[in-house]
């Protein structure tokens, strides 16, 4: 009885194994694929960032004296020349200050005349002994004090005249007024600092963009690097510029360290305005007329059913076929399509879930040959723009359809469910290992 129970249990186990293999083969035949084609195009690697357009060479025009604005002669967007009058303050009080300073100077000069005469008389009498030393020294001090008063009065008059001249506000440069902060009748105060009345842009035909670049990307930015950018006002137009300066002072925004990159841009058409937000792309690298592939195919991971089909193809190849040998070479033999650059490559490292991690510059591409059988080709990755990537390798050609998605059980799920050993053999073999799949 005991032997019959053991035999029955063994038969059940064998039946379960046969059912699993049959289910896998059935799933492999029913697997559906999605494909993307290898195409030939230009590809660029770029860094995206945003910044603000600003005019080159702006000057803030203020006033050094306080008063009421009597006349304003310039407005927004006006083109002004150097020395042109922009505004005039009320000069009533300033003119009075000049008159007062002139009167003060005349008073000081009169006192100087009197002190000089007194000093001259006292000096003669002191030489004859009729005046004491104390009286002589007092006359001398009065003369020197009067001279100093004249100098002070002259300075006051000069300052009053200068302030009177500052009532006329002139343009320090030739350019375009991009901001006006005053109106006629407005009172301005310059007691603590000069208020800004106008902002003048020297030349709006040339603009600059202050772009904030993340610290992780700043190492890829260099002076004279080409930049493309767009603005929301003209979404269909693309503008160009070049990097002029990379400022060393960091700026932290939302706990992210950024560096300001100044980009020069031509604005001869006058479409760009100060303050516009620009979305810029820094061109890091580019390749023209190369084979490219959608990134979905490069990220694709084969299903368990695909691995099992490849293993069965290999086993069939051992009996005389050659299809399996193309996918799974014998021990010591290098895979078809492997270039000289693959020589000496180490077996890929394993991730936490036990799966091989291929080098960043390599990808295993799956496709169906003319007979509908699964094949794998190794490709080297080049420049990527985030959507497509440059690829190269033996066997790659324009129009070749590469699998980008497939229905079935993922390898990661198989590893978690305990089906990993058989799958691992196939994956390690196709991942670039030099020996045959593990046995047992």
C-alpha angles and dihedrals in degrees: 000000000000092000091050091054091050091049092049091052091051091050090052092051092049091049090051092051091049090050092051093050092046091049091051093050090048092050091049091055092048096047113125122208138204118211140201124193129238104240137182117240146123118279133191134192110219142174116224122212140146132234145159127262115235134178118254115243105008121181127201110220115206141159130255095202134056125237148102119304106244101178136008115197102175133064139184116306093010115145109227134186128226110277094018114142110249101174142347129218123218104273100196096104093035092054089049089053090054091050091048091050091050090052091049090053092052090050091050091049091051091051090048090053090051094046092047092053092047091050092049094052093044091049093055093046091047090056089053092048097246095115127054124237091251093057091047092051092049091053091048092051091049090053093050091047091052090051090053091049090056091052090050092048091051090052091049091052091048091051092048091051091048091052089049088054091048088063086078107070113206131186111259093202141020112258148093126303108236097171136027119187102179141070133195111278093024117134117228126195123206098175096116106015138354110269117227111247101169138009114211124195112211098212125359090186086081121048135179132211122215101210124188109220121192116246090241090061103034091090089065094055120089138174114273091020114149117253132190121196143171134203128212092239091064106025093167095052123082120204129197136215143149136241111264103172142005109207116217097210108097124221121206116214118178090344091306118120113228135178125214114241117192113215123192117219133181117235104178091137091055095230096124118079131191113267097029117138112239126200104211133194117200109209106227100171139343142193127196127215098358134143110271135184134194112259091235089073092049091053094047117121119198121245125239089254091056092050091050092049090052091049091050090048089053092049089051089050090056088063092058108293122115102207093085092047090059091056098035114027121200122263112294093013119112119231118260111262094030110133129210089265088069093062112113095013112153124236106272118262119253124244125222092274091054097254123131118258110213119212115277092246095054134070134183109225121200123208142154118251126219091279093051095252122139116256134178128215127188117228134185116227123225134169118356132192094194094265105050132021133206110248133187136176145117112295096023114125138163111274096024109141113228123195112250100171138010138185118241143068116326120234091238091057090048091053092050092049093052099257091112105110097067093041093046092058093057095042094049090048094052093039092072105277117154100220134065122271114287113267125223 
